[in-house]
Amino acid sequence: MKHLLKFLLLLLNLTWLVSCAGKKSDAKPVSQEARNEKATIVYLVRHAEKSSNHPDDPDLSAAGQARAEALKNLLRDKGISAIYSTNYKRTRQTAQPLAEVLGLKIQFYEAHAYGTITGKILQENRHGSVLVIGHSNSVLELVEAFKAPRPVAQLTDSDYNYLFKVTIPEEGEAQATAEHYGN
């Protein structure tokens, strides 16, 4: 009788363990926000408004300088750890206020070398946030080079106020959003 009782208790414990193993976990699925914590964030802008001086390599106009300051104020607390710019006055001057406040050196890239710059950013800044300053004919192409869909169809010569944010998660597809900044 004593052995039968031990056997029944053992059988009951085994049954309970097997039933627990078959239950689904109460863990909640991982949210997009949680996945994005391990994402690489790339902010992309076209250079700010340019002046008409030096047609081949113009400086920023007064409006462009104000926009560069607005960009600095918008991104200064976003955890930017690297700034990339083409090597033109207007792109460097757009990047300069943020680079100064963050104590970062501007790194230069070739405007249409999309594979080179995207590879460098993803390798050197994984899970970080970066800013890339480009041109009206390269910014949206860079969004696509990060494998994100364009959030706007095109940029015109007068579009200076777009800030694109490309979120590249550890798993899943890259997403891009667009917002306006500055005046």
Backbone torsions as a table, in degrees:
resi	resn	phi	psi	omega
1	MET	NA	-41.4	179.6
2	LYS	-63.8	-40.3	178.7
3	HIS	-68.2	-35.6	179.2
4	LEU	-65.9	-40.0	178.3
5	LEU	-64.2	-44.6	176.6
6	LYS	-61.2	-41.3	179.6
7	PHE	-63.2	-43.5	-179.2
8	LEU	-66.2	-40.2	176.4
9	LEU	-63.0	-42.8	177.4
10	LEU	-62.0	-44.5	179.0
11	LEU	-62.7	-40.9	178.5
12	LEU	-64.2	-43.3	177.5
13	ASN	-63.1	-42.2	177.9
14	LEU	-62.3	-42.6	179.8
15	THR	-62.4	-42.9	179.2
16	TRP	-63.7	-44.2	179.2
17	LEU	-61.4	-43.1	179.7
18	VAL	-64.7	-40.4	-179.8
19	SER	-68.1	-34.9	177.5
20	CYS	-67.8	-37.7	-178.4
21	ALA	-65.5	-28.6	-178.3
22	GLY	-83.1	-12.6	-178.7
23	LYS	-73.4	146.7	176.0
24	LYS	-75.7	150.7	179.6
25	SER	-68.4	148.1	175.3
26	ASP	-83.7	0.2	-179.5
27	ALA	-63.2	137.8	179.8
28	LYS	-81.8	150.5	176.0
29	PRO	-62.3	152.8	-179.2
30	VAL	-73.5	127.3	-179.2
31	SER	-74.1	163.8	176.6
32	GLN	-61.8	-37.9	179.3
33	GLU	-62.0	-42.1	179.3
34	ALA	-65.3	-39.4	177.6
35	ARG	-65.3	-36.0	-178.0
36	ASN	-71.0	-18.3	176.5
37	GLU	-60.6	-27.7	178.0
38	LYS	-100.2	14.6	-178.2
39	ALA	-85.5	159.4	169.1
40	THR	-96.7	130.4	-178.9
41	ILE	-110.5	126.5	178.5
42	VAL	-121.1	116.7	173.4
43	TYR	-93.6	132.7	-179.7
44	LEU	-127.1	135.2	174.3
45	VAL	-138.5	154.3	167.7
46	ARG	-80.5	151.8	175.4
47	HIS	-53.7	156.3	179.3
48	ALA	-74.3	177.3	-176.4
49	GLU	-55.0	135.6	-178.0
50	LYS	-103.9	155.7	176.8
51	SER	-86.6	177.9	179.2
52	SER	-97.3	3.9	177.6
53	ASN	-74.9	157.0	178.1
54	HIS	43.2	77.4	-174.7
55	PRO	-52.7	-31.8	-178.4
56	ASP	-77.2	-30.4	-177.5
57	ASP	-150.9	72.4	-174.2
58	PRO	-72.3	154.9	171.6
59	ASP	-78.6	173.8	171.4
60	LEU	-75.5	146.9	172.8
61	SER	-78.4	177.8	176.1
62	ALA	-60.4	-40.5	177.5
63	ALA	-64.6	-37.3	178.1
64	GLY	-67.1	-38.5	177.0
65	GLN	-64.4	-39.6	177.4
66	ALA	-65.0	-38.6	178.9
67	ARG	-67.7	-38.6	177.8
68	ALA	-62.2	-37.5	175.8
69	GLU	-66.7	-39.7	178.0
70	ALA	-63.9	-38.5	177.5
71	LEU	-63.6	-43.8	177.1
72	LYS	-56.9	-48.6	-177.8
73	ASN	-65.1	-33.7	-179.6
74	LEU	-73.3	-38.0	-172.5
75	LEU	-103.5	-5.6	-173.7
76	ARG	-59.0	-27.8	-178.7
77	ASP	-108.3	20.9	-177.3
78	LYS	-97.1	7.8	178.1
79	GLY	75.0	26.8	179.5
80	ILE	-63.6	125.7	-179.6
81	SER	-113.9	-6.6	178.0
82	ALA	-154.6	146.6	177.2
83	ILE	-127.5	128.4	179.8
84	TYR	-117.5	139.2	-178.6
85	SER	-147.0	150.5	167.7
86	THR	-71.6	164.3	-173.5
87	ASN	-94.4	59.4	174.2
88	TYR	-121.4	152.0	-178.8
89	LYS	-54.5	-47.0	-174.4
90	ARG	-64.2	-34.7	178.4
91	THR	-77.8	-41.9	177.8
92	ARG	-61.4	-43.1	-178.7
93	GLN	-69.2	-27.8	174.5
94	THR	-69.3	-38.2	-178.5
95	ALA	-78.7	-28.6	-168.9
96	GLN	-55.3	-47.7	-178.1
97	PRO	-59.1	-42.3	178.8
98	LEU	-69.3	-41.4	179.0
99	ALA	-59.1	-42.0	-179.6
100	GLU	-65.0	-47.2	-177.2
101	VAL	-67.4	-29.5	179.9
102	LEU	-93.0	-8.9	-178.9
103	GLY	69.6	35.3	-178.5
104	LEU	-108.6	147.9	173.6
105	LYS	-88.6	135.9	177.0
106	ILE	-74.8	129.0	177.9
107	GLN	-101.4	136.0	-175.9
108	PHE	-97.8	147.9	177.2
109	TYR	-140.3	159.1	176.6
110	GLU	-79.9	131.7	-170.8
111	ALA	-52.1	-41.7	-174.2
112	HIS	-109.9	15.8	176.7
113	ALA	-91.0	65.2	-172.2
114	TYR	-59.7	-45.9	-179.3
115	GLY	-62.9	-37.8	-179.5
116	THR	-66.5	-48.7	-176.0
117	ILE	-72.4	-39.4	178.7
118	THR	-64.9	-41.8	178.1
119	GLY	-61.6	-43.1	179.9
120	LYS	-63.6	-45.7	-179.6
121	ILE	-61.9	-47.2	-177.5
122	LEU	-68.2	-29.9	179.0
123	GLN	-78.8	-45.0	-172.7
124	GLU	-90.2	-14.5	-174.1
125	ASN	-130.3	28.4	-179.0
126	ARG	-55.2	130.7	-179.2
127	HIS	67.7	12.8	178.6
128	GLY	-109.7	-173.8	178.0
129	SER	-123.8	135.1	-179.3
130	VAL	-134.8	161.0	173.5
131	LEU	-117.0	135.9	175.9
132	VAL	-123.8	126.3	177.3
133	ILE	-105.6	125.7	-179.1
134	GLY	-134.8	-146.1	-172.8
135	HIS	-131.6	166.5	-177.7
136	SER	-59.8	-27.8	-178.7
137	ASN	-99.4	14.6	178.8
138	SER	-136.2	-21.6	-174.6
139	VAL	-64.4	-49.2	-179.4
140	LEU	-67.6	-31.6	175.9
141	GLU	-65.5	-35.4	175.7
142	LEU	-67.2	-39.5	175.3
143	VAL	-54.4	-48.2	179.7
144	GLU	-67.0	-33.6	178.9
145	ALA	-65.0	-25.1	173.7
146	PHE	-84.8	8.9	176.6
147	LYS	66.9	32.5	175.3
148	ALA	-111.2	148.0	176.2
149	PRO	-72.5	148.8	177.6
150	ARG	-63.2	129.9	176.1
151	PRO	-81.8	-16.2	171.9
152	VAL	-134.3	154.3	-174.6
153	ALA	-69.2	-41.5	-177.7
154	GLN	-159.4	164.9	172.0
155	LEU	-113.7	136.8	176.7
156	THR	-98.7	174.8	178.9
157	ASP	-63.7	-19.3	-178.8
158	SER	-100.6	4.1	179.3
159	ASP	-89.7	100.5	179.1
160	TYR	-114.4	-10.2	-168.5
161	ASN	-103.6	16.8	178.2
162	TYR	-89.8	135.3	168.7
163	LEU	-117.8	117.6	178.3
164	PHE	-99.9	138.3	176.7
165	LYS	-122.3	116.8	177.5
166	VAL	-105.2	122.5	178.1
167	THR	-106.5	119.2	-177.6
168	ILE	-113.3	98.3	-176.3
169	PRO	-73.7	162.4	176.4
170	GLU	-58.5	-41.3	177.0
171	GLU	-128.5	147.2	178.1
172	GLY	99.5	-172.0	-173.7
173	GLU	-94.1	146.5	176.0
174	ALA	-69.7	146.7	178.3
175	GLN	-126.9	148.5	178.2
176	ALA	-129.1	139.7	174.8
177	THR	-125.7	161.2	178.2
178	ALA	-132.1	139.9	172.4
179	GLU	-142.0	165.2	177.8
180	HIS	-99.3	148.8	176.4
181	TYR	-140.4	161.3	-179.3
182	GLY	76.3	-172.8	-178.5
183	ASN	-86.3	NA	NA
